Amino acid sequence: MTTPENYATQQYAQPYAGQPGYGAMPGVPAHQQYAQPLGPIGQVRSTGLQILLFFVTFGIWSFVYYYQTHEEMKRHSGEGIGGVLALVLSFFVGFVSPYLLSHEVGGLYERRGQQKPVSAVTGLWFFPGAFILVGPFIWFIQTNKALNDYWRSVGAR
């Protein structure tokens, strides 16, 4: 029989790191512990075309790109900052946008229980990577490829 003194600790005690079952939901296989996004699938965007549009529009296309990609990810997963906030942030504090985009793309993979191909750290290719001139290109190619691969993995053409 459980006494009142140890009842709360027995029923509500949290496991500590290293204890079997830490971080796992009892009775649920590991591949089903992550919420599966149910929203619409986003668009696969040609990396070369996006870079060309960026140059042709003198950088204005980057605002469109950030809006579209963040909005698609928010609608798909139900998580993230969404297109409007991404647009506002890219307009007023644009230096955070590469970090946010890479972080949210990585989050799509993480929610499915997969290893993240990109993360906020990937944004370092953008800045301070801009000092080596090709850094922003490396960032964009990696991030856009990861996003396109994700969309294809869920059925986009």
N, C-alpha and C positions, 0 to 999 in steps of 0.2 A: 504494500500500500504506500502511496505517495503522501509524504507529510507536506503541510503548507510551506515549510521553509524551502524545500528543494523542488516543489512543483513547478514553479516558474522557470527555473533553470533547466529542468528536464524537458519541458515542452517547448520553450522558446529560445534555448541557447543556440547560438550560431556556431557552425563548425569553424575551426581555425585553419589557416593555410597549412597544407600538408596532410590534413585529415582526409580519409577516404570520403569521397562524395562532395568535397569542397567545391562550390561553384556549379555543381550539377543539380539538375532537378531529379528527384527520385523517380525511378520508373520510366524516364523519358530517354530514348536513345540520343546520343550526342548530336547527331545530324538533325534532330528535330527540336533542339533547345532554342534555336534562333527563330525569330519571327520571319516568316516568309512573306515578302512584299506581294501585294495583290493588285496594285494599281497598274495603270497603263504603262506599256513599254516605251522607252525613249527612242529617239532617232539616232541612227549611226551617222556620224559626220566625218567626211573625208578630211584628214589632217591637212593635206596639201591645199585643198580648197579653203579651209578655214584660215590658213596662214595667208593665202592670196587675198582673201576678203579683208583681213586685218590691214594689209598694206594698201590695198586699193582705197579703203575708206579712211585711211590715216588714223587707224586705231579705234574708230567708232564701233567697228564690228565686235570688238572685245566686250563691249557692254551688252550687245545682243547675245553673244555666246554665253556669257556668264548668266544672263537672265534665263535663256532657254535651258541650259544644262541643269541649273539649280532647280528650276521649276519642274522639269521632267523627273529629277531624282526625288523631289518632295512628293509629287503626285504618285510616283511608283512605290516609294517606301513608307510614306507618311511621316518621314523624319527629315530633318535638315532645315536650312534657313529659307528655302523657297526663292523664287525668281525676283520678287519685288525687293526683298531685303538684300539679296545678292547684287541687284542693280544699284541700289542706294549705296551700299558699301563700296562697290567698285568705282562709283562716281566720286565719293568723298574721301575714302581711305583705300584707294585702289591697290596699294601694296599688300593688303591682306588677302585679296581675291585668289591669287595662285595657291596660297596655303589652304584656304577654305575649300576650294574646288578639289584639290588633291585629297584633302581629309575626307570630304563627303563621298568621293568616288571610292576611296578605300573602305569607307563605312558600308557601302553597298555589298562589298565582298565579305566584310566581317560579319554582317548580319546573317549571311548564309553559311557562316562557319568556315569560310575560306580564308586563306592567307591574303593580306592586302598587298596588291602590286604597287600601290602608291599610297602615300600618307602626307600629312602636313609637312613632314621633313622633305618630301620631294619638292616642295615650294622653294627650298634653298637653291635649286637650280635657277629659279627666276631671279631671286635676289638673295645673296650677293652674286649669284651666277652671271648676272648681267655684265659684271666686270670682265668676263672672258668672252663677251659678245654672243657666244652660242648657247649660253646657259638657259635663256628663256625658250629657245627652240627645243632644247633637250627636255625641259620641264613640260612644254606643251605636247610634244610628241609622246612622252611617257604617259601623261595624264589622259590625253584624248584616246590613245590606244587602249588604256585600261578601261575607260568608259565605254568605248566601242565594243571591246571584248565582252564586257558585262552585258550590254544590250543584246549582243548576238547570243550569249549563253542563255538568255531568257526568251529568245525567239524572234528578235529583230532581224531584218534582212539588210 
